[in-house]
């Protein structure tokens, strides 16, 4: 069949025709518009759809680019089924194998085996029968961060220590019966400085921000009151971010490297976001053009 689009930008249903243009929603629309316009300047026919829209014929587009699909981890079973169906009909950017690898935080252990520093991490697999207190004691860490292996936006992410771990036991046992979790030692850098996010397009750094938690919190996401600030990284930080992206094969078209200095003072990856990261193109519109060039010269050259 003939293709009606060269590329579809993937969002979620909240951002297709939002009833209210809050500043947050406007940022989503602005970011997606910058990417769409950059692609269109290169002659590509671009559309924008809800990933879960059953009326979309995925065979009608040559490729699909994940952008603001920020409900997928709340609809994970549905998302996995959709991913299987749609990937058989079109090409995903980043590729579907990378997406499947990246949506589960076990990928951090893979990065560590490839020479990329991460904070110490312990995985608690689904069905683990240990209590949180036992996991805390066995870790040897005074304070830990508990988070699901499949999650986003700080969902079910908790700061735990001997004084409060019992408060989360019932909830944790309900959750771990069905899904895997991970724990890491609390990182002092996050409390003192926040978290750095470096954007890497086609293996090359483009721009960065610093995400800072609100006073008294440890979560840097805006869902929890965190704020975003432009950031000028050091050469060491840039080289580390690029090395983290290049540890993935095939090389991702885009990556957001969330990083800190760990409790030993080493640069460490907190998250390597390869599916639907916010990339703050509004702070550096030229990076949207860089992404468009990578897609046009790499992905579409391979498809043609």
N, C-alpha and C positions, 0 to 999 in steps of 0.2 A: 504494500500500500504506500501511497505517497505520504511524506511527512508534512504535517501542518506546522511544526516547530522544529527548529534546530536544538533548542534547549528550553526546558522548563525549570523555573526556580521553584523550589519546594518550601512551602510554609505550612502553618497549621491553620485550622478553620477560624481561629480567633482573629487572624490578621488578613483574611481575604477581603471581607467587607466589614471592618470594625464599626460598631455603632457609635463609638466615642473615640475621638482622637486625643487621648491623653498624651503627655510628653513621651511616655514609654512606648506607646503604640506608634507615635509619629517617628520615633527613632527607628523602629523596625521597618516602617514603610520607606523612610529615607535611605536606609542601608540597602534594602532590596532594590530600590530605584537606581541607586548609584551603580550597582552591579549590572542590572538590566541594561542601563544606558551604555555602560562600557562595552558590553557584549554587542549591543546593537550598532555601536560605532564601527565595529569590525564586520558588520554585514550579517550577523546572525539573527535569526527570527526567534524572539524570546517571549515566553509566556510565564505566568506565575499562578500556581495552583496549590490547594490544600492536598497534602500527600495522601490523605485518606479519602479523598473525593472519589466515590465509586463510579462516577460518570466519566472520569478521565480514561482515555484510551492510551495506555503507555506506549503502544506501538506507534503512535502518531508523532513521537518526538525522538530525535536521535540521541539525546542525552538529558539527564536530570541532575540538577545541582542542589544539594542540600543547603538551605539557608536558615530558616527560622522555624524548624519543625520541633518546637519546644514542648510538645505534649507527648512525644513518642515514648518516653520512659514511664509515663502514667498509663499508657495503652500498649504495653510492651508485647504482649501476646499477639495483639492485632497487628502491631508494627512488624513483627517477625514474619507473619503470614503475608502481609503486603509486600515486604521486602523480597520474599521468595518469588511472588507472582510478577511484580514489576520488573525485577532485575532480569527476568527471562525475556522481557520485551524491549527494554531500553538499556542504555549504558549509564551507570551512576558515576558521579564525580563528587568525592573520591570513590574508587571502585568498591563494589559490594563486599569483596573479601576484606578490604580495609575497614569498612563500616562494621561488619560482624566482629572483627577483632577488637575494634575500638569502643564498642558500646559496653563492654564488660571490663571492669577495672583490673582484672587479672592481667591485662596487657602490660601493666606496669612491671610485673615480674619479668615479662619478656624483654622489656626495655633494659632492665637491670642486667640480664644475661648478654645484652648487646653493648654493654659498657656505658650505659646512661645512668647516672646516679639518680636514685629515688630515695625518699625517706624510708627507713626500715618499715616493713609492712608484713602483717600477718593476716592470712585469709581464713575466714570462718565459713566453711562451706554449708550449703543448705542442709538442714538436718543435724547440724552440730549440736551435741547435747550438753556442752559445757555452759555453765552460767556466765553471765557477763563478769561477775566478780572473779570467777576462776580464770577467764581469759585475761582480765586485767592483771591478776597476780602472776600468771604464767608468763606474761609479756616482759615483766620486770620494769615496766614504765610507770611512773607516778601518775601521769595524766595521758589519756589517749583520746584520739578522735575516731569515732565509729561512724562508718558510712556504708550504704549498700554498694554492691559491685555494679549494679545497674541503677543509675540515678542521675539527677541533675538538679540544679537550683538549690542545693543544700538540703534536699529532701531526706528526712530521717538521718540527718548528720548531727552527732551529739558529742559534746566535750564531757568526758567521764573521768572520775577519780574515785578513790575509796569512799569519799563522803557522799557521793550522789549516785553511785552505780546501781544501788538497789531500786531507785526510783524508775529505772528504765527496764528492769528485768522482765516484767510481764509483756510489755510491748515488744521487746527484743525477741523473746521466745516465740511470740506469734509470728514475727517476721522471718526469723532465721529458719523456721520450719519449712519455709517455701523458697527462700532466696538466700544467696551468699552475701556475706558482709566482709569488710576488712577493717583492721585497726592499724593506726599509726601513732607514734608518740606525738604529743602536742608540739608544734614547732614554734619556738619563741619568736622567730622572724615574722611570722604572720601577725602575732599580737603587736609587735613593735613597729613593723614597717608595712604590713599588708602582703600582697602577692603580685608578682610581675606577670604580665601577659605580653609575650612577644609574638607578632604575626609573621609567619614565614610563608611566602608564596613561591611555589616552584623551587623550594630549597633555599630561597634568599630572604633575608630579613627585610621587612618594609617599615614597620612602626610598632610602637609599644604603648601600653598603659600600665599604671599601677592601680590595683583595686584595694581599697582600704575598708576594713570592717568599722561599723559604728562603735562608739565607745562602749566597752563592756561586753562586746561580742567577738567571736572568732571567725564568723562566716562573712566572706567578702562579697557575696552575691547581693545585687540590688534588691532581691526578694526579701532580704533580711536587713535592709538599711545600709548596705555597703555603698561606697561612692567610687567613681572612676576618675583618674587624673592622668593627663599626658605624662609620658615618662621618656627620658633620654637614656637608653641603656649603655653600659660600657661595652667595649670591644669583647671582653671576656663573656659577658652575658649574651651578646649577639652570636658569638661562635658556639656557645653551649646550646642555644635555641636551634641554630641551624643543624648542629650535630644530632640533636634529638629528632628533628624532622627527617633527617637523612638516614636515621637508623631504621626507618620504615621502608619496605619494598613492596610494590613500586613506590617511587618517590611521590608523596602526596602533592596534589595541585595546590592545596592550602593546608595550613596547620596553625593552631594557636598553642603556644607552649606556655603553660602556666608554671611558674618556677619561683623558687625562694633560695635563700641560703639556709641549709639545714642546721640542726643543733650542733653539728661539727664544723660549721662554717663553709661547707662545700655547696656549690650550686646544685640544685636538685629539682627534678621535674615533679610537680604535684599532679598535673594532668597534661596529657597530650591530646588536644581536642581536634579530631579529624572528621567529625560528622557535621554538626550544626553550630559551631561556635559563633558567638557574637565577635565581630572583628573590627568594629569601630571605624568603618570606612569613612564615616562622616568627619573623623578627625584627620584623615589622610585619603582623600578621594583618588589620588594617583594610584593607591594600592589596588583599588577596584579595577583600574585599567591594567595593572600588572596581572591580576587574576584573569581578566578577560584574555590577555595575550597568551598566558600559559594554557588556558583552555583551548583557544583557537589554534595555536601553533602545535600543541601537543596532542590533545585529545581528538580534535576534529581532523587533524592531519592523519592520525591513526585510524579514524573511522572511514576516511575517504579512500 
